[in-house]
Amino acid sequence: QVQLVESGGGLVQPGGSLRLSCAASGRDFSMFLMGWYRQAPGKQRELVAHIRTSGNTNYADSVKGRFTISRDNAKNTVYLQMNSLKPEDTAVYYCNVRHLIISTLNYWGQGTQVTVSS
């Protein structure tokens, strides 16, 4: 059974930083894309960033240059370093892992709240 355990959310002032972590367990994740999505109140869930086992990454335009996604394959853990945070980054952030080929192998974390406010 796949489990995703997220940590690292919280309240931060504009311009500050936070680091999110997501530890995955329950199977081999070498064929999985690992990433982060976010959902703000009244808005649809959107991709923030994802990373392949190879280290190749993809970012939403709104976070490029401010957020960095990384992955520790030995620990099956994905990280999101968020710098220069803005109030519009406020959202629930969800960890996601999904198989590169088999679309039904798609898993979500429970979500962690990130609030950027003075």
N, C-alpha and C positions, 0 to 999 in steps of 0.2 A: 504494500500500500504506500503510495507516494505521499510524503508530507513536506510541506514548505513552512519554515518557521522564520518569520520576519522580525527584525528589531531595528531600532535606531531612529524612529520618528520622534517628533516633539515640537516644541515652540521655539522659534528663533527670530531674531530681529532681522529686518532687511539688511542685506549685505553679508549676513552670516553664513555659516556652513553647517551641514549635517551629513552623516554617513549612514546609509541604510545597508543592512545585511539580510540575506535570505539563504538559509541553509536547507538544502534539499536532501531527502533520504528516501529509500525504498526501492531503488533500482539503479541501473547504469544510465548515466545522463550524457554519455559521450556523443549521442546522436541528437541531443536536444539543444534548442535555442533557449537561452536564459535571458530574462529581461525584466523590465519594470514598466508598468502602466500607471496612470493616475486618473482620478476622477474627482473633479471639483463639483460642489453643489450645483445642481441644475444643468450640468454638462455631461456629455458622453465620456466614457472612458477612452483615454488616448494613450498611444505608445509614447513612452519617454525615451527608452533606449533598449537595445538588445545586443547580445554578444554570442558568437559561435564558440565552439570548443577551440577553434583555431585562433581565437582572439579578434577576429573581424567584428567590427561594431557598426551600429547604425543608431543615429540620434534624431530626435525631433528637432526641427529648426529652432524652436523656442528655447532649447537648452544647450545647443551647441556652444562650445567654448566655456560653459559654466559647469556642466555636469560631466562626470567621467564614470563609465561603467567598467567593471573589471570582474574577473572570474578566477576562482581557484579550483581547478578541475579535480585536484586530489581531495579537496574537502567538499566538493559539490556545492560550492557557495558562490553567490553572485553579490557584488557590492555596487552601490551607487553613491559616489562622492558628489555632493551638491554644494557648490560654492556660489558666492554672489547671489544669494537667494533673494527673490522678489515676492511681494505679496501675491502676485498672480501664480506663483508656484504652490500656493496653498491648495491642498487636496489630500485625498486618501491615496496612498501609493500601494500598488499591488505587485507582488512578485509573480512572475509567470514563467513556466517552463513548458515548452512544447516540442514534440518530435518534429524533425525536419521533413519527414515524409508522411507519417501516419497522423493525420489531423485529429483523430479522436484521442490521441495521447496529449492532452492539453490540461495543465494543472495551474491552479491559482492559490496564492497565499491568502491569509485572512485580511490583509490590509493594515497599513499603519498610517496614522494621521501625521501630516506635516503642516504646520501652521507658521506662516511668515507674517509677523506683525510687530509693530512697535508698541 
